[in-house]
Amino acid sequence: MKFALSILLTFIAIIALGQSKKQQIEELQTKLNRSQLNERSLEEDIKQLNDTLLKFENDKNLLENGISYLENLNSENEKKKNAYAALLNKIQEESDSYAAQLNKIQEESASYAAQLYTIQEELKSKKDSIKYLLLELNSITSDNLDSEINNPKSKLNPNDFLNNYVVNRKPLNNNTFSFQLVKVLTYRDEVYNRNYEAPSIIDADNFYFQYIPEGKNINKVTEQALISQKPISFFGSLMPQVEVLKNKLVTIKYNDGSEESLLYNFKSEKNSLNENLRITLASEEVNNSYNDNEGDITWEICQINGEHYISLTYYQLQRLKVPLDDELEKVNYVSNDVTYQKSCYLSDLPYAYYKDDINITVEKIWLTQKKNRFVEKDTKINPNKCRYLFKLI
């Protein structure tokens, strides 16, 4: 019985033990399965870590490359900075050199200006001396003028034709003359002496001319580029030449190349004050108009301090085809589509009423007085407010 019980217990123990092994196997299998799952999970984690590590490695390489590039760039920038610093230093040295040269030039210019001022003052002093001597001479000439008129053999300056001609009045035979402007009589009013105002008699060297040449296209030129300054002697080139043959026939050769023939006559009329002298040039053409003397030319001869001058007005100069103009703020022109003359303001240049027009300037000149102790700046003079006193050369 005991044996059977022992066997039974043993069997039961074996059965129990067999069941325990199975459970253990199952548990182990479960653990194995879990372990395999964990292994796969770990493999995925490892793979992700490897990917992350690879990305970090790539980022590291990029950063290292960037650092290397920046280091190289910084090195290049440093070289450029040094090069620019050297260039800037060179420019500064050249600037200092130029500044020193400019300072030297300015000092030399100031020295030249001082020398020029001294020369001008000396020249002015000599001019004043010459004027004083001329006044003395004119005074002597004026005192002896009556006796010289009655004495044809009296000798005057052989280079002053007009003075000698008035005194001696010898017939003109094959003589050729040109005009030299020496004095200007200026008035304030449009009409001479309308308010009984005495004129100012000014030497011509106190003036210069402003000049617009013929043939400039005003579509393409500015006022400053168009107008030029001309010395007072330039006026002589615009005046005609006069030829007198046998004290009778006069040929006027105008600046534009044309000519005019007239008859010469010298007239003298005495009054209670002085002797009125004038040269009359009569047109040879028959004139059927109401004014039979419409084409004639009359030149008054005036006397100032013993000197004789041909006195011409603005309109008398226009008769001699001198391009004086009293519209001082305008330029005259002709267009390609018309033949008549038009004008526009100088301040409007360059100018074209229609963009396809070609507008060509007409020659024009006007007088400008230089600034002096009475006039603060150069001043345009309206030509119809003046008389122009000429010598015949």
C-alpha positions as CSV (number, residue, x, y, z in Angstrom):
1,M,0.0,0.0,0.0
2,K,2.7,2.3,0.9
3,F,4.4,1.3,-2.2
4,A,1.4,1.9,-4.3
5,L,0.9,5.2,-2.6
6,S,4.4,6.1,-3.3
7,I,4.0,5.1,-6.8
8,L,0.8,7.1,-7.0
9,L,2.5,10.1,-5.4
10,T,5.4,9.7,-7.7
11,F,3.1,9.5,-10.7
12,I,1.2,12.5,-9.5
13,A,4.5,14.3,-8.9
14,I,5.6,13.2,-12.4
15,I,2.3,14.5,-13.8
16,A,2.7,17.7,-11.8
17,L,6.2,18.0,-12.9
18,G,5.2,17.4,-16.5
19,Q,2.6,20.1,-16.3
20,S,5.2,22.5,-14.7
21,K,7.6,21.9,-17.6
22,K,5.0,22.6,-20.1
23,Q,4.1,25.8,-18.5
24,Q,7.7,26.6,-18.3
25,I,8.1,25.9,-21.9
26,E,5.1,28.0,-22.7
27,E,6.4,30.8,-20.5
28,L,9.8,30.4,-22.1
29,Q,8.1,30.5,-25.6
30,T,6.3,33.5,-24.6
31,K,9.4,35.1,-23.3
32,L,11.2,34.1,-26.5
33,N,8.5,35.6,-28.6
34,R,8.7,38.8,-26.5
35,S,12.4,38.7,-26.8
36,Q,12.2,38.4,-30.6
37,L,9.7,41.3,-30.7
38,N,12.0,43.3,-28.5
39,E,15.0,42.3,-30.8
40,R,13.1,43.5,-33.9
41,S,12.2,46.7,-32.1
42,L,15.8,47.1,-31.0
43,E,16.9,46.5,-34.6
44,E,14.6,49.2,-35.8
45,D,15.8,51.5,-33.1
46,I,19.4,50.7,-34.0
47,K,18.6,51.4,-37.7
48,Q,17.0,54.7,-36.8
49,L,19.9,55.5,-34.6
50,N,22.3,54.6,-37.4
51,D,20.3,56.8,-39.8
52,T,20.3,59.6,-37.3
53,L,24.0,59.1,-36.8
54,L,24.6,59.2,-40.5
55,K,22.6,62.4,-40.8
56,F,24.6,63.9,-38.0
57,E,27.8,62.8,-39.8
58,N,26.6,64.5,-43.0
59,D,25.6,67.6,-41.0
60,K,29.0,67.6,-39.4
61,N,30.7,67.3,-42.8
62,L,28.6,70.2,-44.1
63,L,29.5,72.3,-41.0
64,E,33.1,71.5,-41.3
65,N,33.0,72.4,-45.0
66,G,31.1,75.7,-44.1
67,I,33.7,76.4,-41.5
68,S,36.5,75.8,-44.0
69,Y,34.8,78.0,-46.6
70,L,34.3,80.8,-44.1
71,E,37.9,80.6,-43.0
72,N,39.0,80.8,-46.6
73,L,36.5,83.6,-47.3
74,N,37.7,85.5,-44.2
75,S,41.3,85.1,-45.5
76,E,40.3,86.4,-48.9
77,N,38.4,89.3,-47.3
78,E,41.4,90.1,-45.2
79,K,43.6,90.2,-48.3
80,K,41.0,92.4,-50.1
81,K,40.7,94.6,-47.0
82,N,44.5,95.0,-47.0
83,A,44.5,95.7,-50.8
84,Y,41.7,98.3,-50.4
85,A,43.5,99.9,-47.4
86,A,46.7,100.1,-49.6
87,L,44.7,101.6,-52.5
88,L,43.0,104.1,-50.1
89,N,46.3,105.1,-48.7
90,K,47.7,105.6,-52.3
91,I,44.6,107.7,-53.2
92,Q,45.0,109.7,-50.0
93,E,48.6,110.4,-50.9
94,E,47.7,111.4,-54.4
95,S,44.9,113.6,-53.1
96,D,47.3,115.3,-50.7
97,S,49.7,115.8,-53.6
98,Y,47.0,117.3,-55.8
99,A,45.9,119.5,-52.9
100,A,49.4,120.7,-52.5
101,Q,49.7,121.4,-56.3
102,L,46.3,123.2,-56.2
103,N,47.4,125.3,-53.3
104,K,50.6,126.1,-55.2
105,I,48.6,127.0,-58.3
106,Q,46.2,129.2,-56.2
107,E,49.1,131.0,-54.6
108,E,50.7,131.5,-58.1
109,S,47.2,132.6,-59.4
110,A,46.9,135.1,-56.5
111,S,50.4,136.4,-57.3
112,Y,49.5,136.7,-61.0
113,A,46.3,138.4,-60.1
114,A,48.2,140.9,-57.9
115,Q,50.7,141.5,-60.8
116,L,47.8,141.9,-63.2
117,Y,46.1,144.4,-60.9
118,T,49.4,146.3,-60.7
119,I,49.7,146.3,-64.5
120,Q,46.1,147.4,-64.9
121,E,46.6,150.2,-62.5
122,E,49.7,151.3,-64.3
123,L,47.9,151.0,-67.6
124,K,44.9,153.0,-66.2
125,S,47.3,155.7,-65.0
126,K,49.0,155.9,-68.4
127,K,45.6,156.0,-70.1
128,D,44.6,158.8,-67.8
129,S,47.8,160.6,-68.7
130,I,47.2,160.1,-72.4
131,K,43.6,161.3,-72.0
132,Y,44.9,164.4,-70.2
133,L,47.4,165.1,-73.0
134,L,44.7,164.5,-75.6
135,L,42.4,167.0,-73.7
136,E,45.3,169.5,-73.8
137,L,45.8,168.8,-77.5
138,N,42.1,169.2,-78.2
139,S,42.0,172.4,-76.2
140,I,44.8,173.8,-78.3
141,T,43.1,172.5,-81.5
142,S,39.8,174.1,-80.5
143,D,41.5,177.4,-79.7
144,N,43.1,177.5,-83.1
145,L,40.3,175.9,-85.1
146,D,38.9,179.2,-86.7
147,S,42.4,180.2,-87.9
148,E,42.9,176.6,-89.3
149,I,39.6,176.7,-91.2
150,N,40.7,180.0,-92.9
151,N,44.2,178.5,-93.6
152,P,44.1,175.4,-95.8
153,K,47.8,174.9,-95.4
154,S,47.5,174.2,-91.7
155,K,48.8,170.7,-90.8
156,L,46.8,168.3,-88.6
157,N,47.4,164.7,-87.7
158,P,47.8,163.0,-91.1
159,N,46.2,159.8,-89.8
160,D,42.9,161.6,-88.8
161,F,41.2,162.0,-92.1
162,L,38.0,163.6,-90.8
163,N,39.7,166.4,-88.9
164,N,41.8,167.3,-91.9
165,Y,39.0,167.0,-94.4
166,V,36.8,169.4,-92.3
167,V,39.6,171.9,-92.1
168,N,41.1,171.6,-95.6
169,R,38.1,170.3,-97.6
170,K,40.1,169.0,-100.5
171,P,38.2,167.1,-103.2
172,L,38.1,163.3,-102.7
173,N,39.5,161.4,-105.6
174,N,39.7,157.6,-105.5
175,N,39.5,157.4,-101.7
176,T,38.5,154.3,-99.8
177,F,37.3,154.5,-96.1
178,S,36.2,152.2,-93.3
179,F,34.5,153.1,-90.0
180,Q,36.0,153.0,-86.5
181,L,33.6,153.4,-83.5
182,V,35.3,155.6,-80.9
183,K,32.5,157.1,-78.8
184,V,28.9,156.3,-77.8
185,L,26.2,158.9,-76.8
186,T,23.6,157.2,-74.6
187,Y,20.1,158.5,-73.6
188,R,17.6,157.1,-71.1
189,D,14.6,157.8,-73.2
190,E,13.4,156.0,-76.4
191,V,13.1,159.3,-78.2
192,Y,16.4,161.3,-78.2
193,N,16.3,164.1,-75.7
194,R,12.6,163.9,-75.2
195,N,12.9,165.3,-71.7
196,Y,15.8,167.6,-72.6
197,E,18.2,165.2,-70.9
198,A,21.8,165.7,-71.7
199,P,23.4,162.6,-73.2
200,S,26.4,160.7,-71.7
201,I,29.4,160.7,-74.0
202,I,31.3,157.5,-73.3
203,D,34.5,156.2,-74.9
204,A,33.9,153.1,-76.9
205,D,36.4,151.0,-75.0
206,N,33.9,151.0,-72.0
207,F,31.7,148.7,-74.1
208,Y,31.8,145.4,-75.8
209,F,29.3,143.7,-78.1
210,Q,27.3,140.5,-77.6
211,Y,26.9,138.7,-80.9
212,I,24.7,136.0,-82.4
213,P,26.2,134.5,-85.6
214,E,24.2,133.5,-88.6
215,G,23.4,129.9,-89.4
216,K,23.1,128.3,-86.0
217,N,20.3,125.7,-85.4
218,I,18.4,127.0,-82.4
219,N,16.8,123.5,-82.0
220,K,20.1,122.3,-80.6
221,V,21.9,125.2,-79.0
222,T,21.6,126.9,-75.6
223,E,21.7,130.7,-74.9
224,Q,25.2,130.5,-73.4
225,A,26.6,128.5,-76.3
226,L,24.9,130.8,-78.9
227,I,26.0,134.2,-77.7
228,S,29.6,135.3,-77.8
229,Q,31.4,138.5,-76.6
230,K,33.1,140.6,-79.2
231,P,35.5,143.5,-78.7
232,I,34.5,147.0,-79.8
233,S,36.8,146.7,-82.8
234,F,34.6,143.9,-84.2
235,F,32.0,146.5,-85.1
236,G,34.2,147.8,-87.8
237,S,34.0,144.4,-89.6
238,L,30.2,144.7,-89.8
239,M,30.3,148.3,-91.3
240,P,30.5,148.8,-95.0
241,Q,33.5,150.2,-96.9
242,V,33.0,153.5,-98.8
243,E,34.8,154.4,-102.0
244,V,34.6,157.9,-103.4
245,L,35.6,158.6,-107.1
246,K,36.3,162.1,-108.4
247,N,34.5,163.7,-105.5
248,K,31.2,162.6,-107.0
249,L,30.5,158.9,-107.3
250,V,30.2,156.8,-104.1
251,T,30.2,153.0,-103.9
252,I,29.1,151.5,-100.6
253,K,30.3,147.9,-100.3
254,Y,28.2,146.2,-97.6
255,N,29.3,143.3,-95.4
256,D,26.9,140.9,-97.1
257,G,28.7,141.3,-100.4
258,S,26.2,143.7,-102.0
259,E,27.0,147.2,-103.3
260,E,25.2,150.5,-103.7
261,S,26.1,153.5,-105.9
262,L,25.2,157.0,-104.8
263,L,26.2,160.6,-105.5
264,Y,28.5,162.4,-103.0
265,N,27.8,165.9,-101.6
266,F,29.4,167.7,-98.7
267,K,27.2,170.4,-97.2
268,S,28.1,173.2,-94.8
269,E,25.5,175.5,-93.2
270,K,26.5,178.2,-90.7
271,N,24.3,179.4,-87.9
272,S,24.6,181.6,-84.9
273,L,26.3,178.9,-82.8
274,N,28.5,176.8,-85.1
275,E,28.8,175.3,-88.5
276,N,26.5,172.4,-89.4
277,L,28.4,169.9,-91.5
278,R,27.0,166.8,-93.2
279,I,27.7,164.3,-95.9
280,T,24.8,163.5,-98.2
281,L,24.8,160.4,-100.4
282,A,21.9,160.7,-103.0
283,S,20.5,157.6,-104.7
284,E,21.0,157.5,-108.4
285,E,17.7,155.5,-109.0
286,V,14.6,157.4,-109.9
287,N,12.1,157.2,-107.0
288,N,8.4,157.5,-107.8
289,S,7.2,157.5,-104.2
290,Y,5.9,160.5,-102.4
291,N,9.3,161.0,-100.7
292,D,11.8,161.5,-103.5
293,N,14.7,161.2,-101.1
294,E,13.7,157.9,-99.6
295,G,16.9,156.1,-100.7
296,D,19.3,159.0,-99.8
297,I,21.8,158.8,-96.9
298,T,22.7,161.7,-94.6
299,W,25.6,161.6,-92.2
300,E,25.9,164.4,-89.7
301,I,29.4,165.5,-88.7
302,C,29.6,166.6,-85.1
303,Q,32.4,168.3,-83.2
304,I,33.4,167.4,-79.6
305,N,36.5,169.1,-78.0
306,G,37.9,170.0,-81.4
307,E,37.5,166.4,-82.8
308,H,35.1,165.6,-85.7
309,Y,33.0,162.5,-85.9
310,I,30.4,160.9,-88.2
311,S,27.3,160.7,-85.9
312,L,24.9,157.8,-86.8
313,T,21.7,156.7,-85.2
314,Y,20.4,153.1,-84.7
315,Y,18.2,153.5,-87.8
316,Q,21.0,154.9,-89.9
317,L,23.2,151.9,-89.0
318,Q,20.3,149.6,-90.0
319,R,20.3,151.5,-93.4
320,L,23.9,150.4,-93.7
321,K,22.9,146.8,-93.1
322,V,24.5,146.5,-89.7
323,P,22.6,143.8,-87.7
324,L,21.9,145.9,-84.6
325,D,18.7,144.8,-82.9
326,D,16.7,146.4,-80.0
327,E,15.0,143.2,-78.9
328,L,17.7,142.3,-76.4
329,E,16.1,139.2,-74.9
330,K,15.2,137.5,-78.2
331,V,17.0,135.6,-81.0
332,N,15.9,136.1,-84.7
333,Y,15.6,133.0,-87.0
334,V,14.1,131.7,-90.2
335,S,12.5,128.3,-90.5
336,N,12.9,125.8,-93.3
337,D,9.2,126.1,-94.3
338,V,8.9,129.9,-94.5
339,T,11.0,132.8,-95.8
340,Y,10.0,135.5,-93.3
341,Q,11.9,136.2,-90.1
342,K,10.6,135.1,-86.7
343,S,11.9,135.4,-83.1
344,C,11.8,133.6,-79.8
345,Y,13.2,134.4,-76.3
346,L,16.8,133.4,-75.6
347,S,15.7,131.8,-72.3
348,D,13.6,129.3,-74.3
349,L,16.6,127.8,-76.1
350,P,16.9,125.1,-77.4
351,Y,13.6,125.9,-79.2
352,A,11.4,124.4,-81.9
353,Y,7.7,125.2,-82.3
354,Y,7.4,121.9,-84.2
355,K,9.9,119.2,-83.6
356,D,10.6,118.6,-87.3
357,D,11.3,122.3,-88.0
358,I,14.9,123.5,-88.7
359,N,15.3,127.0,-87.3
360,I,18.4,128.9,-88.3
361,T,19.7,132.0,-86.6
362,V,19.9,135.5,-88.2
363,E,23.0,137.6,-87.4
364,K,22.4,140.0,-84.5
365,I,24.5,142.2,-82.3
366,W,23.9,144.6,-79.4
367,L,26.0,146.8,-77.2
368,T,26.9,146.0,-73.5
369,Q,28.5,148.5,-71.1
370,K,31.2,147.2,-68.8
371,K,30.7,147.6,-65.1
372,N,32.4,150.5,-63.4
373,R,32.1,152.6,-60.2
374,F,28.7,153.8,-61.3
375,V,27.4,150.5,-62.8
376,E,27.6,147.4,-60.6
377,K,27.4,144.9,-63.4
378,D,27.7,144.7,-67.2
379,T,24.6,146.2,-68.7
380,K,22.9,145.7,-72.0
381,I,22.3,149.0,-73.9
382,N,19.3,149.4,-76.1
383,P,20.8,150.4,-79.4
384,N,18.0,152.8,-80.3
385,K,18.9,154.9,-77.2
386,C,22.3,155.7,-78.6
387,R,24.2,157.7,-81.1
388,Y,27.4,156.2,-82.5
389,L,30.4,158.4,-83.2
390,F,32.8,157.1,-85.9
391,K,36.1,158.2,-87.3
392,L,36.8,157.5,-91.0
393,I,39.9,155.5,-91.6
